[in-house]
Amino acid sequence: MKYRYYLFDFDYTLANSEKGITDCFHATLRKFGCEDVSDEVIRRTIGLPMDEAIRRIAGIEDAKECERFLVSYREEADKKMTPNTHFYPQTLPLLEKLRDDGAKIAIISTKTRHRIMEKFLADDAAHLIDFVIGCEDVETFKPSPEGILAACRRFDAKKSEVLYTGDNTVDAEAARAAGVDFAAVLTGTTERAVFETLPHVKIMENLGGLLV
């Protein structure tokens, strides 16, 4: 096994939380009296920092108003997110195989750590990961390498032994900035041709490609 440390994005990489996210945004837009948008507009923001997603979806630029929107969104997420988030069929078998092979596993995501852990606990799968670095654990979001570098330090890992896997260009750019290898999955909204322009060791239809 070339890599000893496997780092993953969450949304559209390990799990599909599309319905939870779109439902929460539609409900919050209604609360704020904002013009509603299509599911596709929301889908295109999944994986981005929430302030950027809110700007693109709701058109809110003011920082305080954005924070108010986020608080309301999280109230909706407490009810809707985890029940509407589903691991891809390849996810848990892959993590189990990596564990059996002695790999260390962490998640670096712009989602909150507690929301990710909520899903792993709900599926009795928390033993398959070592830790999660969420948006509340960093000062700068991807494409900043901060989260990946924090994971490397926490593992005391050599960068040559680390692979980061994600579905978005911000994941590829964060891996490049951190100096670790990157593998892309096409389960999100980013097309293969886009990833081909960025440093990568593999572009996969889904996580099952890591088993090949």
GIBEL-V106301 format. One record per backbone hydrogen bond with DSSP energy under -0.5 kcal/mol. CO is the residue of the C=O (numbers start at 1). NH is the residue of the N-H. E is the energy in kcal/mol with one decimal. If there is no record, write none. Layout:
CO/NH/E ; CO/NH/E
This chain:
4/104/-2.7 ; 5/7/-0.6 ; 5/163/-2.3 ; 6/106/-2.0 ; 7/165/-2.4 ; 8/108/-2.7 ; 10/13/-2.0 ; 10/14/-2.2 ; 10/15/-2.0 ; 14/88/-2.0 ; 15/12/-3.0 ; 15/17/-0.7 ; 16/86/-1.9 ; 17/21/-2.6 ; 18/22/-3.0 ; 19/23/-2.5 ; 20/24/-2.1 ; 21/25/-2.3 ; 22/26/-2.6 ; 23/27/-2.2 ; 24/28/-2.1 ; 25/29/-2.9 ; 26/30/-1.9 ; 27/31/-2.0 ; 28/32/-2.0 ; 29/34/-2.4 ; 30/33/-1.2 ; 38/42/-1.5 ; 39/43/-3.0 ; 40/44/-1.8 ; 42/45/-2.0 ; 42/46/-0.5 ; 43/46/-1.3 ; 45/48/-2.4 ; 49/53/-2.3 ; 50/54/-2.9 ; 51/55/-1.9 ; 52/56/-2.3 ; 53/57/-2.6 ; 54/58/-2.7 ; 54/59/-0.8 ; 54/60/-0.9 ; 55/59/-1.0 ; 59/61/-0.6 ; 62/66/-2.4 ; 63/67/-2.0 ; 64/68/-2.1 ; 65/69/-2.3 ; 66/70/-2.2 ; 67/71/-2.3 ; 68/72/-2.0 ; 69/73/-2.6 ; 70/74/-2.5 ; 71/75/-1.5 ; 72/76/-1.6 ; 73/77/-2.5 ; 74/78/-2.0 ; 75/79/-0.6 ; 76/79/-1.0 ; 76/80/-2.2 ; 77/81/-2.0 ; 77/82/-0.5 ; 80/84/-0.9 ; 81/84/-0.9 ; 82/85/-1.7 ; 84/20/-1.0 ; 86/16/-3.0 ; 88/91/-1.6 ; 88/92/-0.6 ; 89/93/-0.5 ; 90/94/-2.0 ; 91/95/-2.6 ; 92/96/-2.5 ; 93/97/-2.2 ; 94/98/-2.7 ; 95/99/-2.4 ; 96/100/-2.4 ; 97/101/-1.7 ; 98/103/-2.6 ; 99/102/-1.8 ; 104/6/-2.9 ; 105/130/-3.2 ; 105/131/-0.9 ; 106/8/-2.1 ; 107/133/-3.4 ; 111/135/-1.8 ; 112/116/-1.8 ; 113/117/-2.6 ; 114/118/-1.8 ; 115/119/-1.4 ; 116/120/-2.0 ; 117/121/-2.8 ; 118/122/-2.1 ; 119/123/-1.6 ; 120/125/-3.3 ; 120/126/-0.6 ; 121/124/-1.5 ; 125/128/-2.0 ; 126/129/-1.4 ; 131/107/-1.7 ; 132/134/-0.6 ; 133/109/-2.3 ; 134/137/-1.8 ; 135/138/-0.8 ; 141/144/-2.4 ; 145/149/-2.9 ; 146/150/-2.3 ; 147/151/-2.0 ; 148/152/-2.3 ; 149/153/-2.3 ; 150/154/-2.4 ; 151/155/-2.2 ; 152/156/-1.0 ; 152/157/-2.5 ; 158/161/-2.1 ; 159/162/-1.6 ; 159/181/-0.5 ; 161/4/-1.8 ; 161/5/-2.4 ; 162/181/-1.2 ; 163/7/-3.1 ; 164/183/-2.3 ; 165/9/-2.3 ; 166/185/-2.0 ; 167/190/-0.6 ; 168/171/-0.8 ; 168/172/-1.6 ; 169/173/-2.7 ; 170/174/-1.9 ; 171/175/-2.4 ; 172/176/-2.2 ; 173/177/-2.4 ; 174/178/-1.9 ; 175/179/-1.3 ; 175/180/-2.2 ; 176/179/-0.5 ; 181/164/-2.6 ; 182/201/-3.0 ; 182/202/-0.8 ; 183/166/-1.9 ; 184/204/-3.1 ; 191/194/-1.0 ; 191/195/-1.5 ; 192/196/-2.2 ; 194/197/-1.3 ; 195/198/-1.9 ; 202/184/-2.9 ; 204/186/-2.0 ; 206/209/-2.1 ; 207/210/-2.3 ; 208/211/-1.7 ; 209/212/-0.8
